[in-house]
Amino acid sequence: MLIKFGNNATADISPDIQELANLINDQSSEQKKLVIQFKSAMNRFASERSLESCLDALNVCMQLTNTRRRLLESYQQYSRLLESEITRISKDSKRGI
C-alpha cells in the first residue's frame, strides 16, 4: 500500500510523518520486488529440486521476511506519530489555535 497525500495536505504534515511515509512507500516497493523474486525462486525450486535452487528460495524468503519486519515496525511508528499529531491538533483546536 502506498501512502499518498493530497497537495493541500502536505503543508500541514509533520516532516517526520512525511519522511516515514516515504520510507514505508520504499519498503512496500521493495517487498513487491521480493515477492516476485520469491515466486520465481520457488517455481525454479519446484521444477529443479536442487540444493542451489532451495538455497536461492530460502535467501529470498529471508530477505522478504526482513523487509516485512522493517515495514511492520515502520507502520507501528507511523501510527504512533499520527496518534500524537491527532492529539496535538485536538488540543490546539480546544485552545482555539
Secondary structure, DSSP 8 states (H G I E B T S, - for coil): ------TTTGGGS-HHHHHHHHHHHHHHHHHHHHHHHHHHHHHHHHHH--HHHHHHHHHHHHHHHHHHHHHHHHHHHHHHHHHHHHHHHHHHHHHT-
